[in-house]
Amino acid sequence: MKTNEHDYYSELANWSFEDIDYTSEVFTNWIYEDEIKKIVNEHTKILDLGTAAGEKVLKKFPNCAEILGTDFSNEMIKTANKNLLQSGRKNISFRVMDNLKMDTPDNYFDLVTARHTVIDPVQIYKTLKEGGQLLIRGVDKLDCWSLKRMFGRGQAYHDVKPISLIDYEAILDAGFKDVELIPLHVIEYYKTKEDLYALLVKTPILDEFSEESFNEYERKPIEKEIFEKYVEQNTTKKGIKLIRRYYGIIGKK
Ligand SMILES: C[S@@+](CC[C@H](N)C(=O)[O-])C[C@H]1O[C@@H](n2cnc3c(N)ncnc32)[C@H](O)[C@@H]1O
């Protein structure tokens, strides 16, 4: 059955990886959550775009004046509101909003965060106060490249321009200052093949999500033989190896 990104995430309705057992080795001295902590104080108002079920906000974001988490999936926001009640945290709210049709007030937020989601830097610029900051983390074209090559498909597999460069240029074009693009190199080790399989089922790594254009795609089942071959070739003492390529971008209004 054909689907699009909205339905894909609505069916998922929970973006938690707590059940997946893996370790990571981080090779770049830039950690998204730490960068947020450096910026935030008790007066900061934060907008978190593509917040999903709000886990990152509820568990990793520091206390501050206000946090609004938004997502275009109703189901994600329902789960986020349930998680909020259980967390007991204050000054946080969640609501539905499309990142590409933002309706937040102009010149209002001190910080806009967006992790692994689509952004429109022009709309983000408008909703930020003068001197406010944008902080994003994304999954780049070469993420899990050896795995995607084996399957001959995957997120951004056929894209010509890497998403990091598309975002970087769009952020500069929107008028942001002091813009920095930081490549993030990480190696993950999955404890068992079931853990790696669970990751592939829960994420679009092997799906034909293009970062250059929005289109519908057909979710294919994971071919067992190719998966077993990847596991065989990448099993190490530390676990089954998966090379990740993320990027971070910061910019100021
Ligand atoms: C990969 S998840 C990331 C969730 C969370 N930010 C995190 O880091 O764990 C991507 C989220 O972005 C949301 N999303 C994708 N496109 C969106 C759009 N145009 N507007 C709002 N949310 C969107 C999805 O519904 C999903 O919850």
The ligand as a MOL file (V3000), in Angstrom:
LIG
                    3D

  0  0  0     0  0            999 V3000
M  V30 BEGIN CTAB
M  V30 COUNTS 27 29 0 0 0
M  V30 BEGIN ATOM
M  V30 1 C 12.2210 10.9640 13.0260 0
M  V30 2 S 10.9400 11.6280 14.0350 0 CHG=1
M  V30 3 C 11.8950 12.6200 15.1550 0
M  V30 4 C 11.2190 12.8850 16.4400 0
M  V30 5 C 11.9690 13.6970 17.4980 0
M  V30 6 N 12.2400 15.0520 17.0530 0
M  V30 7 C 13.2470 13.0140 17.9100 0
M  V30 8 O 14.3090 13.5620 17.6730 0
M  V30 9 O 13.1990 11.9170 18.4760 0 CHG=-1
M  V30 10 C 10.2530 12.8050 12.9070 0
M  V30 11 C 9.0140 13.5070 13.4160 0
M  V30 12 O 8.7540 14.6360 12.5840 0
M  V30 13 C 7.3800 14.6830 12.2870 0
M  V30 14 N 7.2010 15.3990 11.0190 0
M  V30 15 C 7.6110 15.0410 9.7810 0
M  V30 16 N 7.2510 15.9710 8.8780 0
M  V30 17 C 6.5890 16.9470 9.5500 0
M  V30 18 C 5.9640 18.1740 9.1750 0
M  V30 19 N 5.9230 18.5840 7.8960 0
M  V30 20 N 5.4030 18.9170 10.1300 0
M  V30 21 C 5.4140 18.5120 11.4210 0
M  V30 22 N 5.9730 17.3580 11.8470 0
M  V30 23 C 6.5690 16.5830 10.9240 0
M  V30 24 C 6.9270 13.2370 12.2590 0
M  V30 25 O 5.5300 13.0880 12.4940 0
M  V30 26 C 7.7770 12.6220 13.3730 0
M  V30 27 O 7.1210 12.6610 14.6060 0
M  V30 END ATOM
M  V30 BEGIN BOND
M  V30 1 1 1 2
M  V30 2 1 2 3
M  V30 3 1 2 10
M  V30 4 1 3 4
M  V30 5 1 4 5
M  V30 6 1 5 6
M  V30 7 1 5 7
M  V30 8 2 7 8
M  V30 9 1 7 9
M  V30 10 1 10 11
M  V30 11 1 11 12
M  V30 12 1 11 26
M  V30 13 1 12 13
M  V30 14 1 13 14
M  V30 15 1 13 24
M  V30 16 1 14 15
M  V30 17 1 14 23
M  V30 18 2 15 16
M  V30 19 1 16 17
M  V30 20 1 17 18
M  V30 21 2 17 23
M  V30 22 1 18 19
M  V30 23 2 18 20
M  V30 24 1 20 21
M  V30 25 2 21 22
M  V30 26 1 22 23
M  V30 27 1 24 25
M  V30 28 1 24 26
M  V30 29 1 26 27
M  V30 END BOND
M  V30 END CTAB
M  END
